[in-house]
Every structure is written in structure tokens, then in C-alpha cells.
């Protein structure tokens, strides 16, 4: 995650962007804290021998459901970044 962007694709670098949407500086910090300290806190990405697509498969269905509960979250944007369709129905 870059400092000012979270889950963004196909846009030029912008200030405080989440899921391809402009957000406040406070909101970007809230989303980062939620992802790093709660939803994805145990995720350890290893890019030495794997592609990003394979690494994103380490995220559980329950974690994806929680990410998609973030008001700014956009499933299509996320899927275009991670390279596969999310199966999030309970």
C-alpha cells in the first residue's frame, strides 16, 4: 500500500485515495489502521517466490467479507487488483 492510496488501480497517483475514491486524510488513516491492525493483521505477504495474485489468495473469505464492508470498498476494483473473482457469499 502506498502512503496515500489503498486498493487503487488505473488512476494516477492522487491524494488520499481508497478503492479509486477520494477520501479525507483522516479516513485513509482509519482504513489503513483497520486493515493493518484488525482485518489483515496476521497476513504475511511473501513476494520472493510468489506473484501478488498468489499472495492475495492467502486472505480468507471472512477477511474479504470484512474488507468489502468498508463503505468505500469496490469489489470490481479489488478483483482487478488481485486478479481473481471474490466468492464472498455466506
N, CA, C and O atoms as CSV, one atom per row, in Angstrom:
chain,resi,resn,atom,element,x,y,z
A,1,UNK,N,N,0.847,-1.167,0.000
A,1,UNK,CA,C,0.000,0.000,0.000
A,1,UNK,C,C,0.893,1.231,0.000
A,1,UNK,O,O,1.813,1.342,0.811
A,2,UNK,N,N,0.624,2.132,-0.893
A,2,UNK,CA,C,1.380,3.368,-0.853
A,2,UNK,C,C,0.834,4.235,0.265
A,2,UNK,O,O,-0.221,3.948,0.831
A,3,UNK,N,N,1.543,5.275,0.570
A,3,UNK,CA,C,1.174,6.112,1.703
A,3,UNK,C,C,-0.197,6.757,1.561
A,3,UNK,O,O,-0.926,6.895,2.543
A,4,UNK,N,N,-0.550,7.152,0.342
A,4,UNK,CA,C,-1.797,7.883,0.137
A,4,UNK,C,C,-2.857,7.104,-0.627
A,4,UNK,O,O,-3.930,7.640,-0.906
A,5,UNK,N,N,-2.580,5.849,-0.972
A,5,UNK,CA,C,-3.521,5.078,-1.785
A,5,UNK,C,C,-3.670,3.667,-1.240
A,5,UNK,O,O,-2.690,3.032,-0.853
A,6,UNK,N,N,-4.904,3.186,-1.214
A,6,UNK,CA,C,-5.203,1.822,-0.773
A,6,UNK,C,C,-6.149,1.198,-1.787
A,6,UNK,O,O,-7.193,1.771,-2.096
A,7,UNK,N,N,-5.789,0.017,-2.312
A,7,UNK,CA,C,-6.617,-0.706,-3.280
A,7,UNK,C,C,-7.067,0.205,-4.421
A,7,UNK,O,O,-8.263,0.388,-4.650
A,8,UNK,N,N,-6.095,0.770,-5.128
A,8,UNK,CA,C,-6.392,1.629,-6.272
A,8,UNK,C,C,-5.700,1.079,-7.514
A,8,UNK,O,O,-4.585,0.561,-7.446
A,9,UNK,N,N,-6.387,1.202,-8.650
A,9,UNK,CA,C,-5.828,0.740,-9.908
A,9,UNK,C,C,-6.384,1.587,-11.043
A,9,UNK,O,O,-7.550,1.980,-11.035
A,10,UNK,N,N,-5.520,1.858,-12.023
A,10,UNK,CA,C,-5.960,2.556,-13.212
A,10,UNK,C,C,-6.178,4.046,-13.016
A,10,UNK,O,O,-6.853,4.697,-13.813
A,11,UNK,N,N,-5.599,4.577,-11.948
A,11,UNK,CA,C,-5.707,6.021,-11.733
A,11,UNK,C,C,-4.312,6.564,-11.461
A,11,UNK,O,O,-3.441,5.845,-10.972
A,12,UNK,N,N,-4.109,7.826,-11.779
A,12,UNK,CA,C,-2.845,8.457,-11.450
A,12,UNK,C,C,-2.765,8.640,-9.952
A,12,UNK,O,O,-3.779,8.731,-9.259
A,13,UNK,N,N,-1.555,8.691,-9.475
A,13,UNK,CA,C,-1.384,8.901,-8.049
A,13,UNK,C,C,-2.151,10.126,-7.607
A,13,UNK,O,O,-2.048,11.188,-8.220
A,14,UNK,N,N,-2.898,9.983,-6.571
A,14,UNK,CA,C,-3.676,11.092,-6.049
A,14,UNK,C,C,-3.513,11.184,-4.551
A,14,UNK,O,O,-2.867,10.341,-3.929
A,15,UNK,N,N,-4.083,12.178,-3.997
A,15,UNK,CA,C,-4.039,12.360,-2.557
A,15,UNK,C,C,-5.181,11.607,-1.901
A,15,UNK,O,O,-6.346,11.803,-2.248
A,16,UNK,N,N,-4.848,10.755,-0.964
A,16,UNK,CA,C,-5.836,10.079,-0.131
A,16,UNK,C,C,-6.926,9.387,-0.950
A,16,UNK,O,O,-8.079,9.820,-0.972
A,17,UNK,N,N,-6.540,8.320,-1.613
A,17,UNK,CA,C,-7.458,7.543,-2.442
A,17,UNK,C,C,-7.624,6.154,-1.829
A,17,UNK,O,O,-6.647,5.517,-1.436
A,18,UNK,N,N,-8.877,5.693,-1.752
A,18,UNK,CA,C,-9.180,4.340,-1.282
A,18,UNK,C,C,-10.188,3.724,-2.232
A,18,UNK,O,O,-11.269,4.276,-2.440
A,19,UNK,N,N,-9.842,2.589,-2.808
A,19,UNK,CA,C,-10.739,1.885,-3.732
A,19,UNK,C,C,-11.146,2.797,-4.896
A,19,UNK,O,O,-12.296,2.790,-5.336
A,20,UNK,N,N,-10.176,3.582,-5.382
A,20,UNK,CA,C,-10.349,4.527,-6.500
A,20,UNK,C,C,-11.288,5.690,-6.156
A,20,UNK,O,O,-11.835,6.332,-7.052
A,21,UNK,N,N,-11.471,5.955,-4.879
A,21,UNK,CA,C,-12.315,7.072,-4.455
A,21,UNK,C,C,-11.487,8.030,-3.600
A,21,UNK,O,O,-10.660,7.601,-2.795
A,22,UNK,N,N,-11.714,9.312,-3.781
A,22,UNK,CA,C,-11.065,10.324,-2.950
A,22,UNK,C,C,-11.659,10.278,-1.550
A,22,UNK,O,O,-12.879,10.263,-1.386
A,23,UNK,N,N,-10.792,10.257,-0.539
A,23,UNK,CA,C,-11.222,10.279,0.853
A,23,UNK,C,C,-10.383,11.310,1.610
A,23,UNK,O,O,-9.368,11.787,1.103
A,24,UNK,N,N,-10.806,11.642,2.802
A,24,UNK,CA,C,-10.038,12.588,3.609
A,24,UNK,C,C,-8.779,11.919,4.156
A,24,UNK,O,O,-8.674,10.693,4.178
A,25,UNK,N,N,-7.836,12.735,4.590
A,25,UNK,CA,C,-6.616,12.203,5.191
A,25,UNK,C,C,-6.951,11.372,6.431
A,25,UNK,O,O,-6.347,10.326,6.667
A,26,UNK,N,N,-7.908,11.844,7.211
A,26,UNK,CA,C,-8.321,11.111,8.403
A,26,UNK,C,C,-8.909,9.752,8.036
A,26,UNK,O,O,-8.650,8.752,8.706
A,27,UNK,N,N,-9.707,9.724,6.962
A,27,UNK,CA,C,-10.339,8.471,6.561
A,27,UNK,C,C,-9.315,7.469,6.045
A,27,UNK,O,O,-9.418,6.278,6.340
A,28,UNK,N,N,-8.328,7.932,5.278
A,28,UNK,CA,C,-7.316,7.000,4.772
A,28,UNK,C,C,-6.565,6.376,5.951
A,28,UNK,O,O,-6.229,5.192,5.916
A,29,UNK,N,N,-6.302,7.163,6.984
A,29,UNK,CA,C,-5.631,6.633,8.172
A,29,UNK,C,C,-6.513,5.630,8.903
A,29,UNK,O,O,-6.015,4.621,9.401
A,30,UNK,N,N,-7.818,5.893,8.976
A,30,UNK,CA,C,-8.756,4.955,9.603
A,30,UNK,C,C,-8.780,3.624,8.856
A,30,UNK,O,O,-8.739,2.558,9.471
A,31,UNK,N,N,-8.846,3.693,7.522
A,31,UNK,CA,C,-8.898,2.466,6.719
A,31,UNK,C,C,-7.596,1.687,6.864
A,31,UNK,O,O,-7.623,0.467,7.025
A,32,UNK,N,N,-6.464,2.371,6.809
A,32,UNK,CA,C,-5.170,1.693,6.980
A,32,UNK,C,C,-5.084,1.003,8.334
A,32,UNK,O,O,-4.645,-0.143,8.432
A,33,UNK,N,N,-5.503,1.705,9.365
A,33,UNK,CA,C,-5.469,1.127,10.711
A,33,UNK,C,C,-6.360,-0.107,10.784
A,33,UNK,O,O,-5.959,-1.124,11.350
A,34,UNK,N,N,-7.552,-0.031,10.224
A,34,UNK,CA,C,-8.473,-1.162,10.216
A,34,UNK,C,C,-7.860,-2.362,9.492
A,34,UNK,O,O,-7.926,-3.488,9.985
A,35,UNK,N,N,-7.267,-2.119,8.328
A,35,UNK,CA,C,-6.673,-3.214,7.560
A,35,UNK,C,C,-5.449,-3.798,8.263
A,35,UNK,O,O,-5.350,-5.014,8.425
A,36,UNK,N,N,-4.533,-2.953,8.673
A,36,UNK,CA,C,-3.265,-3.422,9.253
A,36,UNK,C,C,-3.412,-4.010,10.648
A,36,UNK,O,O,-2.789,-5.022,10.967
A,37,UNK,N,N,-4.227,-3.386,11.472
A,37,UNK,CA,C,-4.306,-3.783,12.873
A,37,UNK,C,C,-5.453,-4.714,13.203
A,37,UNK,O,O,-5.540,-5.227,14.319
A,38,UNK,N,N,-6.335,-4.937,12.240
A,38,UNK,CA,C,-7.506,-5.766,12.519
A,38,UNK,C,C,-7.708,-6.808,11.420
A,38,UNK,O,O,-7.363,-7.975,11.604
A,39,UNK,N,N,-8.253,-6.404,10.304
A,39,UNK,CA,C,-8.668,-7.360,9.275
A,39,UNK,C,C,-7.505,-8.190,8.742
A,39,UNK,O,O,-7.626,-9.410,8.632
A,40,UNK,N,N,-6.387,-7.560,8.411
A,40,UNK,CA,C,-5.261,-8.272,7.791
A,40,UNK,C,C,-4.047,-8.365,8.717
A,40,UNK,O,O,-2.924,-8.536,8.243
A,41,UNK,N,N,-4.257,-8.256,10.014
A,41,UNK,CA,C,-3.127,-8.176,10.940
A,41,UNK,C,C,-2.212,-9.393,10.901
A,41,UNK,O,O,-1.015,-9.254,11.152
A,42,UNK,N,N,-2.720,-10.557,10.600
A,42,UNK,CA,C,-1.898,-11.765,10.586
A,42,UNK,C,C,-1.387,-12.138,9.196
A,42,UNK,O,O,-0.686,-13.139,9.045
A,43,UNK,N,N,-1.726,-11.355,8.194
A,43,UNK,CA,C,-1.313,-11.665,6.829
A,43,UNK,C,C,0.156,-11.308,6.627
A,43,UNK,O,O,0.567,-10.178,6.894
A,44,UNK,N,N,0.928,-12.248,6.165
A,44,UNK,CA,C,2.337,-12.040,5.870
A,44,UNK,C,C,2.549,-12.276,4.378
A,44,UNK,O,O,2.589,-13.421,3.927
A,45,UNK,N,N,2.683,-11.208,3.622
A,45,UNK,CA,C,2.904,-11.339,2.184
A,45,UNK,C,C,4.366,-11.646,1.920
A,45,UNK,O,O,5.251,-10.973,2.448
A,46,UNK,N,N,4.623,-12.656,1.108
A,46,UNK,CA,C,5.981,-13.048,0.731
A,46,UNK,C,C,6.074,-12.974,-0.778
A,46,UNK,O,O,5.514,-13.814,-1.482
A,47,UNK,N,N,6.767,-11.987,-1.268
A,47,UNK,CA,C,6.847,-11.799,-2.717
A,47,UNK,C,C,8.161,-12.297,-3.296
A,47,UNK,O,O,8.461,-12.012,-4.455
A,48,UNK,N,N,8.956,-13.034,-2.520
A,48,UNK,CA,C,10.214,-13.550,-3.040
A,48,UNK,C,C,9.997,-14.588,-4.126
A,48,UNK,O,O,10.686,-14.566,-5.146
A,49,UNK,N,N,9.059,-15.490,-3.927
A,49,UNK,CA,C,8.851,-16.588,-4.873
A,49,UNK,C,C,7.433,-16.654,-5.416
A,49,UNK,O,O,7.116,-17.572,-6.172
A,50,UNK,N,N,6.588,-15.733,-5.063
A,50,UNK,CA,C,5.186,-15.787,-5.442
A,50,UNK,C,C,4.778,-14.529,-6.188
A,50,UNK,O,O,5.430,-13.490,-6.087
A,51,UNK,N,N,3.708,-14.636,-6.928
A,51,UNK,CA,C,3.141,-13.447,-7.557
A,51,UNK,C,C,2.155,-12.815,-6.578
A,51,UNK,O,O,1.712,-13.461,-5.629
A,52,UNK,N,N,1.817,-11.551,-6.816
A,52,UNK,CA,C,0.824,-10.896,-5.976
A,52,UNK,C,C,-0.486,-11.672,-5.983
A,52,UNK,O,O,-1.134,-11.805,-4.945
A,53,UNK,N,N,-0.880,-12.186,-7.145
A,53,UNK,CA,C,-2.131,-12.927,-7.241
A,53,UNK,C,C,-2.142,-14.105,-6.268
A,53,UNK,O,O,-3.141,-14.340,-5.588
A,54,UNK,N,N,-1.044,-14.836,-6.202
A,54,UNK,CA,C,-0.973,-15.965,-5.268
A,54,UNK,C,C,-0.980,-15.495,-3.821
A,54,UNK,O,O,-1.578,-16.141,-2.960
A,55,UNK,N,N,-0.327,-14.388,-3.552
A,55,UNK,CA,C,-0.292,-13.876,-2.190
A,55,UNK,C,C,-1.669,-13.438,-1.719
A,55,UNK,O,O,-2.031,-13.662,-0.564
A,56,UNK,N,N,-2.437,-12.814,-2.603
A,56,UNK,CA,C,-3.783,-12.382,-2.205
A,56,UNK,C,C,-4.679,-13.568,-1.882
A,56,UNK,O,O,-5.669,-13.404,-1.169
A,57,UNK,N,N,-4.362,-14.750,-2.383
A,57,UNK,CA,C,-5.155,-15.939,-2.078
A,57,UNK,C,C,-4.994,-16.376,-0.625
A,57,UNK,O,O,-5.744,-17.225,-0.145
A,58,UNK,N,N,-4.028,-15.805,0.069
A,58,UNK,CA,C,-3.852,-16.093,1.493
A,58,UNK,C,C,-4.917,-15.397,2.346
A,58,UNK,O,O,-5.135,-15.775,3.497
A,59,UNK,N,N,-5.573,-14.392,1.788
A,59,UNK,CA,C,-6.623,-13.687,2.510
A,59,UNK,C,C,-7.847,-14.595,2.542
A,59,UNK,O,O,-8.270,-15.113,1.508
A,60,UNK,N,N,-8.410,-14.786,3.724
A,60,UNK,CA,C,-9.549,-15.692,3.869
A,60,UNK,C,C,-10.832,-15.056,3.355
A,60,UNK,O,O,-10.917,-13.841,3.181
A,61,UNK,N,N,-11.822,-15.899,3.116
A,61,UNK,CA,C,-13.143,-15.423,2.700
A,61,UNK,C,C,-13.703,-14.434,3.724
A,61,UNK,O,O,-14.268,-13.402,3.362
A,62,UNK,N,N,-13.539,-14.762,4.993
A,62,UNK,CA,C,-14.043,-13.896,6.055
A,62,UNK,C,C,-13.352,-12.531,6.032
A,62,UNK,O,O,-13.992,-11.506,6.266
A,63,UNK,N,N,-12.045,-12.519,5.749
A,63,UNK,CA,C,-11.324,-11.243,5.658
A,63,UNK,C,C,-11.818,-10.419,4.471
A,63,UNK,O,O,-11.994,-9.206,4.591
A,64,UNK,N,N,-12.044,-11.076,3.312
A,64,UNK,CA,C,-12.568,-10.342,2.149
A,64,UNK,C,C,-13.946,-9.763,2.453
A,64,UNK,O,O,-14.245,-8.634,2.065
A,65,UNK,N,N,-14.786,-10.530,3.145
A,65,UNK,CA,C,-16.114,-10.038,3.513
A,65,UNK,C,C,-15.967,-8.778,4.361
A,65,UNK,O,O,-16.677,-7.797,4.142
A,66,UNK,N,N,-15.064,-8.800,5.311
A,66,UNK,CA,C,-14.859,-7.624,6.174
A,66,UNK,C,C,-14.306,-6.444,5.390
A,66,UNK,O,O,-14.700,-5.303,5.633
A,67,UNK,N,N,-13.404,-6.699,4.459
A,67,UNK,CA,C,-12.879,-5.609,3.624
A,67,UNK,C,C,-14.006,-4.984,2.823
A,67,UNK,O,O,-14.098,-3.762,2.712
A,68,UNK,N,N,-14.867,-5.830,2.263
A,68,UNK,CA,C,-15.972,-5.315,1.452
A,68,UNK,C,C,-17.029,-4.583,2.277
A,68,UNK,O,O,-17.877,-3.889,1.717
A,69,UNK,N,N,-16.987,-4.729,3.585
A,69,UNK,CA,C,-17.887,-3.979,4.459
A,69,UNK,C,C,-17.419,-2.538,4.677
A,69,UNK,O,O,-18.177,-1.715,5.189
A,70,UNK,N,N,-16.190,-2.231,4.296
A,70,UNK,CA,C,-15.701,-0.854,4.378
A,70,UNK,C,C,-16.529,-0.048,3.385
A,70,UNK,O,O,-16.620,-0.429,2.218
A,71,UNK,N,N,-17.135,1.054,3.815
A,71,UNK,CA,C,-18.064,1.785,2.943
A,71,UNK,C,C,-17.495,2.161,1.576
A,71,UNK,O,O,-18.231,2.151,0.589
A,72,UNK,N,N,-16.231,2.486,1.495
A,72,UNK,CA,C,-15.632,2.886,0.218
A,72,UNK,C,C,-15.251,1.700,-0.666
A,72,UNK,O,O,-14.938,1.893,-1.841
A,73,UNK,N,N,-15.271,0.494,-0.135
A,73,UNK,CA,C,-14.799,-0.682,-0.864
A,73,UNK,C,C,-15.581,-0.898,-2.154
A,73,UNK,O,O,-16.794,-0.690,-2.205
A,74,UNK,N,N,-14.872,-1.314,-3.186
A,74,UNK,CA,C,-15.458,-1.574,-4.502
A,74,UNK,C,C,-14.957,-2.944,-4.958
A,74,UNK,O,O,-13.778,-3.112,-5.269
A,75,UNK,N,N,-15.858,-3.910,-4.995
A,75,UNK,CA,C,-15.483,-5.288,-5.322
A,75,UNK,C,C,-14.808,-5.392,-6.689
A,75,UNK,O,O,-13.835,-6.132,-6.838
A,76,UNK,N,N,-15.306,-4.666,-7.684
A,76,UNK,CA,C,-14.712,-4.724,-9.025
A,76,UNK,C,C,-13.289,-4.192,-9.026
A,76,UNK,O,O,-12.419,-4.764,-9.683
A,77,UNK,N,N,-13.037,-3.114,-8.307
A,77,UNK,CA,C,-11.680,-2.562,-8.216
A,77,UNK,C,C,-10.759,-3.570,-7.543
A,77,UNK,O,O,-9.651,-3.821,-8.018
A,78,UNK,N,N,-11.217,-4.144,-6.440
A,78,UNK,CA,C,-10.401,-5.129,-5.728
A,78,UNK,C,C,-10.080,-6.314,-6.627
A,78,UNK,O,O,-8.928,-6.742,-6.698
A,79,UNK,N,N,-11.090,-6.852,-7.317
A,79,UNK,CA,C,-10.869,-8.007,-8.187
A,79,UNK,C,C,-9.891,-7.684,-9.315
A,79,UNK,O,O,-9.104,-8.544,-9.712
A,80,UNK,N,N,-9.930,-6.469,-9.831
A,80,UNK,CA,C,-8.994,-6.109,-10.898
A,80,UNK,C,C,-7.569,-6.027,-10.367
A,80,UNK,O,O,-6.621,-6.230,-11.125
A,81,UNK,N,N,-7.400,-5.737,-9.093
A,81,UNK,CA,C,-6.076,-5.661,-8.484
A,81,UNK,C,C,-5.553,-7.050,-8.134
A,81,UNK,O,O,-4.394,-7.362,-8.404
A,82,UNK,N,N,-6.397,-7.881,-7.539
A,82,UNK,CA,C,-5.935,-9.181,-7.049
A,82,UNK,C,C,-5.890,-10.262,-8.111
A,82,UNK,O,O,-5.209,-11.272,-7.935
A,83,UNK,N,N,-6.608,-10.066,-9.214
A,83,UNK,CA,C,-6.512,-10.998,-10.337
A,83,UNK,C,C,-7.434,-12.196,-10.280
A,83,UNK,O,O,-7.257,-13.131,-11.061
A,84,UNK,N,N,-8.401,-12.208,-9.398
A,84,UNK,CA,C,-9.386,-13.295,-9.369
A,84,UNK,C,C,-10.695,-12.780,-8.778
A,84,UNK,O,O,-10.736,-11.734,-8.130
A,85,UNK,N,N,-11.763,-13.541,-9.019
A,85,UNK,CA,C,-13.090,-13.186,-8.517
A,85,UNK,C,C,-13.199,-13.572,-7.044
A,85,UNK,O,O,-12.707,-14.617,-6.619
A,86,UNK,N,N,-13.843,-12.720,-6.292
A,86,UNK,CA,C,-14.066,-12.998,-4.875
A,86,UNK,C,C,-15.377,-13.750,-4.677
A,86,UNK,O,O,-16.414,-13.367,-5.219
A,87,UNK,N,N,-15.320,-14.795,-3.915
A,87,UNK,CA,C,-16.510,-15.547,-3.522
A,87,UNK,C,C,-16.787,-15.156,-2.082
A,87,UNK,O,O,-16.200,-15.713,-1.154
A,88,UNK,N,N,-17.680,-14.201,-1.901
A,88,UNK,CA,C,-17.903,-13.660,-0.565
A,88,UNK,C,C,-19.281,-13.938,-0.008
A,88,UNK,O,O,-19.603,-13.470,1.084
A,89,UNK,N,N,-20.101,-14.681,-0.720
A,89,UNK,CA,C,-21.437,-15.003,-0.205
A,89,UNK,C,C,-21.305,-15.983,0.942
A,89,UNK,O,O,-20.509,-16.921,0.900
A,90,UNK,N,N,-22.105,-15.741,1.966
A,90,UNK,CA,C,-22.044,-16.612,3.156
A,90,UNK,C,C,-22.839,-17.871,2.945
A,90,UNK,O,O,-22.902,-18.719,3.835
